[in-house]
Amino acid sequence: MSATPTRPSEPSTGELAIVLHTHQPYVEGFGVWPFGEESLWESIATSYLPLLDILDGGGREGLLTLSLTPVLCDQLEAPGAMQRCAAFLAGTRVETHRRDIAAAAGDAGVVSALEHSAARYAWARDRLAALGGNLLAALGRRVAWTSSATHAVLPLLATDAGIRLQLRTGIDAHRRRFGADAWRGGLWLPECAYAPWLDPLLEQAGARAVCVDLTDVLSRDEHLRPLRCSAGPLLVPIDRATIELVWSAGGYPADPRYRNYHAFTRYRHRAWSNDGSPYDPARAAVAAREHGADFVARVRERVAGGGLCVVAIDTELLGDWWHEGPLWLAAVLDEAQAQGLPIAPLDDALTRHDAVPAPADLPVTSWGTPRDLSTWSAPPVTDMAWHARHAELRTVAAARAGAADPRAVRELLALQASDWPFLVSRDLAEPYGRERAAGHRAALAAALAAPGRHDPAVRSLAPQASCAALSEP
């Protein structure tokens, strides 16, 4: 996109835009705990439901930018999914807490922490029931941005056709679910992975703005302006310096008062603080309020001379990974209004900030470590990257020969997810990541060998996907 909307004037003071990127890989029918379907139930109970209360309460409505990946939406609307989630909360979580509390008898602090944990899951069960089990509809009334179909690292795909497939499938699904007029063109680039050659394909798909991580490319102050290229959407730099107040080894979640994410009871509940003492939710709530106020004060200083500070984080950080994250976010929104810090959805903020020309010869970047594509392509996942590219080339060739079908396309989409190499390269769950990639690759090969057969393994993934995008020249 070469032109930007007409704006009345540039704001004299800066603004904050918080983008919550909400994503889960396709886990329906692929294992249970800790990396299968129950990981999604955990995110629902600890992140997504608390987020709804934040978005709905205390004058906080309409302040954030919520992005949902299509693959997450596929699972939230899958038949029986919310019933299985409710059964997990009412059954598994009740029983595992009971057993852990019995084992901790005599340690009043640990018992109290586990009772707090059990109460939060009971709250989530009741909140989901109050929504009639329709979490997607509740989130959908607030969602603004979408993403590619299955969170593929787009610069690593082998063909323009493969990129079109990811973009078209994801955007069409968003419009089908939330309405043709519900999308203003905000597209989350998976892993913030950007390459200049994506510009015409993004523009063709209707994307008007994407977030990018140009920490090693721009100066500190240059991160506060959207960028305009000769073609393609606006490039919106995320402000890594501000994000790292939250997301870094020494960020807020490392405070001694917060609940320790890494210390588990026998049944994988968390009952201790970062300082090793039994978890005290009242003490942690004080810390969350302090950190919310500190964050707002630092952002006010950051944008004192004007500009747009974009803070993009994974929604799952808030609650699932950082137990007090929802309390912190609520404190940030309240403090922003109390301290006079303008905060707005990113789509709205972009209408008030003129874009500046992007630097020539932008490199390929991501928000990985380091900020390139190596998390998803370098050793020890080089083989996974090449296998996925080879599978894409085979599927495109079959589609153009009239020999592919939606089953093969859906397996390709599943294979291209960034999650599988991420689990391997970050040493989080290498066997599961490799198993998933190998399984989708084998299923894709079977689909190409025998077109027309139904495969229930990805029964709810991208149900509207077709070969059309792959067949175009």
Secondary structure by P-SEA (a helix, b strand, c coil): ccccccccccccbbbbbbbbbbbbccccccccccccaaaaaaaaaccaaaaaaaaccccccccbbbbbbaaaaaaaaccaaaaaaaaaaacaaaaaaaaaaaaacccaaaaaaaaaaaaaaaaaaaaaaaaccaaaaaaaaccccccccccccccccccaaaaaaaaaaaaaaaaaaccccccccccccccccccccaaaaaaaacccbbbbbcccccccccccbbbbcccccbbbbccaaaaaacccccccccccccccccccccccccccccccccccaaaaaaaaaaaaaaaaaaaaaaaccbbbbbbbbccccccccccaaaaaaaaaaaaaaaabbbbbcaaaaaaacccccccccccccccccccccccccccccaaaaaaaaaaaaaaaaaaaaccccaaaaaaaaaaacaaaaaaaaacccaaaaaaaaaaaaaaaaaaaacccccccccccccccccccccccc
